[in-house]
Amino acid sequence: MTQIIPKPGIMDIALYVSGESRLPGRSDVLKLSSNENPLGCSDKARAAFVAAAADLHRYPSTDHAALRHAIGEIHGLDPDRIICGVGSDEVLQFVTHAFAGLGDEVITTQHGFSMYPILARMVGAVPVTVPETERRIDVGAILAAVTDRTRIVFIANPANPTGTMLTQDEVQGLVDGLPAHVLLVHDGAYTEFAAGADGGAGLVDRHPNVIMTRTFSKIHGLGGLRIGWGYAARDIIDVLNRIRQPFNLSNAQMAAAEAAIRDTAFRDHCADLNARMRDRLRQSLIQMGIGCDESFANFVLVRFAGPAEAEAADAALRADGILVRRVAGYGLPAALRITLGDETGVTRVLDCLGRFMQGRRT
């Protein structure tokens, strides 16, 4: 019998593991493992999704015009330079399929989002991982790794799972140092949690080799619907649309997303709550003697004395019905990533870790 063999790189892909959501025997599980919005989504988005049920028999628009115009209106962007996808992951996949292939190199960073090397291997490209400095993207390390085979550089800014962020000058220096044939993907999934950040939109307007990606899964609370978008030069968007499935988003997805992005009051309320809970959680953890870098996202990276202590802390949290994310797979075996909850959720985390640290001292 003939053996069917996949393309090179496919079998090198480790399956993505999502955050846990259940604990056996617990009905009070606090899920803080997937960076979800503790307030859920906008009531207006929910109502739009329900209303869309009346037209489930209708094919959706293939050009996403209404949603693209809403995004453009709210963010001050040209709708013709926006592409929508099934989560920002699909937009990242479009980019990789369109601009990298067998033998090309795709640069990612030491603690970068785990989907980046997966996307590279999916098209037969070689993921090149460069070191970070104190859990921050190192622009010099990226530029030193660029070769004539480099096609794409992926950065998340703010970064996942570290929560750290490059300054505008640092990102500008990265773009200025890249050859014209290299595409910089500025993943801005957590932009709305970083006050004053534009997610890379200004870079896109100044440089034809930059694409910004964004998502409705985080601050807009629509992770269950999988909606994302990208913004780039028209030439790049034209290329990406040629490999996009014509009906990749449903009417219900687009209706909910349009309502969500127009509900700026809900967005701002979520951002304010997140900023307050982030400061409270981080300062309290530091007072306990737990390492915690400044975060610009909707989670904090909590660093312990070593892998054994991180594992013990995770066990203590699980015993209290709290699920967080182990990040050893990101090269951070002594850390846990904890999504920011509401007031009650943050209190619950702090009470548990306070007891845990007290127990370690006695």
QUIURTA-V458838 format. One record per residue. N is the residue number from 1. OMEGA is omega in whole degrees, -180 to 180 (none if undefined). Layout:
# QUIURTA-V458838
n	omega
N	OMEGA
N	OMEGA
This chain:
# QUIURTA-V458838
n	omega
1	180
2	178
3	179
4	-173
5	178
6	178
7	177
8	178
9	-175
10	-177
11	175
12	-178
13	173
14	-178
15	179
16	179
17	-179
18	180
19	179
20	179
21	-177
22	172
23	-179
24	175
25	-179
26	175
27	-177
28	-176
29	174
30	-176
31	179
32	-173
33	-173
34	177
35	179
36	179
37	-178
38	179
39	-179
40	-180
41	177
42	175
43	179
44	178
45	179
46	180
47	179
48	179
49	180
50	-180
51	-179
52	180
53	-180
54	-176
55	-178
56	-180
57	-177
58	173
59	179
60	174
61	-179
62	-175
63	177
64	-170
65	-177
66	-180
67	180
68	179
69	177
70	178
71	-180
72	-180
73	-176
74	-175
75	180
76	-177
77	177
78	-178
79	-179
80	179
81	180
82	174
83	-179
84	-178
85	177
86	-170
87	176
88	176
89	-179
90	177
91	176
92	179
93	176
94	-177
95	-177
96	179
97	-175
98	-169
99	177
100	-179
101	-175
102	177
103	176
104	179
105	178
106	-176
107	173
108	-178
109	-169
110	-178
111	-176
112	-179
113	-171
114	179
115	-175
116	178
117	176
118	-180
119	179
120	-179
121	-180
122	-178
123	178
124	178
125	-179
126	175
127	178
128	-177
129	-179
130	-178
131	171
132	179
133	-178
134	175
135	175
136	177
137	-179
138	-177
139	180
140	180
141	178
142	-176
143	179
144	-177
145	-177
146	175
147	178
148	177
149	-179
150	179
151	-175
152	169
153	178
154	167
155	170
156	-173
157	4
158	-174
159	174
160	18
161	-173
162	-177
163	-179
164	-173
165	173
166	174
167	178
168	180
169	180
170	179
171	178
172	177
173	177
174	-179
175	-179
176	-177
177	-179
178	173
179	-177
180	-177
181	-178
182	180
183	175
184	175
185	180
186	-177
187	-177
188	-177
189	-175
190	-174
191	-173
192	179
193	-179
194	-173
195	176
196	-178
197	178
198	176
199	-178
200	-177
201	180
202	177
203	-179
204	-178
205	-179
206	-172
207	-178
208	-179
209	178
210	171
211	176
212	173
213	-179
214	-176
215	171
216	-173
217	-171
218	-174
219	-180
220	173
221	-178
222	-180
223	-178
224	-180
225	177
226	179
227	176
228	-180
229	178
230	-180
231	-177
232	174
233	-177
234	180
235	180
236	180
237	178
238	178
239	-176
240	180
241	180
242	178
243	177
244	173
245	-174
246	-179
247	-174
248	176
249	180
250	175
251	-178
252	177
253	-176
254	179
255	180
256	-179
257	179
258	178
259	-179
260	-175
261	177
262	180
263	-177
264	178
265	178
266	178
267	-178
268	177
269	179
270	-180
271	180
272	178
273	-178
274	-179
275	-180
276	-179
277	179
278	179
279	-180
280	-177
281	-177
282	-178
283	179
284	178
285	179
286	178
287	177
288	-177
289	-180
290	179
291	-179
292	179
293	173
294	-179
295	177
296	-176
297	179
298	178
299	172
300	174
301	-175
302	-174
303	-178
304	-176
305	-180
306	-179
307	-178
308	180
309	177
310	178
311	179
312	178
313	177
314	179
315	179
316	178
317	179
318	178
319	177
320	178
321	-178
322	180
323	174
324	-174
325	170
326	-175
327	176
328	179
329	177
330	-179
331	-178
332	-175
333	-179
334	-175
335	172
336	173
337	-176
338	175
339	178
340	176
341	174
342	-177
343	-178
344	-179
345	179
346	177
347	-180
348	178
349	-178
350	178
351	-178
352	-178
353	175
354	177
355	-180
356	-178
357	176
358	178
359	179
360	-177
361	-176
362	none
